[in-house]
Amino acid sequence: MSSNGLQVFASRMDAGQQLAQMLTRYRSQNPIVLALPRGGVVVGYEIARTLCAPLDVLIVRKLGVPIQPELAFGAIAEGGEKVIDPRTVSYVGLRPEEIEQVVATETEEIARRLLRYRQGRPLPDLTGRTVILVDDGLATGLTAQAAVRALRARKPAQIVLAVPVASRESAQMLLKEVDNFVSLENPASFWAVGYWYEDFSPVSDNEVLTLLERLREPQIGFTQESG
């Protein structure tokens, strides 16, 4: 525990194990766990393992202000679903051409990660399924919002968003977008996701691939109806 009494997770693995205990009721629904790489995959692995569920990735990229990349003005998901925060765009004075350049750069990175993590295969058919969407934490919530909207188009039975920690602002925003929102902490003063972890080391592509390989759904799950 931190000095202010809020939960501090030892690691993403620890956070995933704790979060998994809040999700055991979904085990009987044959859920699929979709994690936002890279950090979300470690959390998602622990959830998928506990629920005996397959694990896969949903690729979403933050759209960062060019002169301050850590400041997000939006997000884009695989398939092209975008969310833009007009307040940030107005505040920093972003021009349309600057936005399009960032979108183009992150679209290329999505393509790279799709090839790296799924070898170009599409997502499994999510029609009528319970989808548990996982990340290691939400600051602005923009990436999760883009992910949820991309998932809605695939007609799942329900979307459960599960994160160890989320800012109150992002939690309030996403409660309106998902069927259920599960988090362990929603601090009023958020700072950054890494603040809530004792170990928030970067996660490598190889670690993501190793975890996915252990729990990925069989190849038949990747077939999609034509048309």
Sequence and secondary structure as in RCSB ss.txt:
>XXXX:A:sequence
MSSNGLQVFASRMDAGQQLAQMLTRYRSQNPIVLALPRGGVVVGYEIARTLCAPLDVLIVRKLGVPIQPELAFGA
IAEGGEKVIDPRTVSYVGLRPEEIEQVVATETEEIARRLLRYRQGRPLPDLTGRTVILVDDGLATGLTAQAAVRA
LRARKPAQIVLAVPVASRESAQMLLKEVDNFVSLENPASFWAVGYWYEDFSPVSDNEVLTLLERLREPQIGFTQE
SG
>XXXX:A:secstr
  TTS   BS HHHHHHHHHTTSGGGGGG  EEEE TTHHHHHHHHHHHHHT  EEE  EEEEEETTEEEEEEEE
EETTS EEE HHHHHHHT  HHHHHHHHHHHHHHHHHHHHHHHTT      TT EEEEE S BSS HHHHHHHHH
HHTT  SEEEEEEEEB HHHHHHHHTTSSEEEEEE  SS   GGGGBS      HHHHHHHHHHH   GGGG   
  
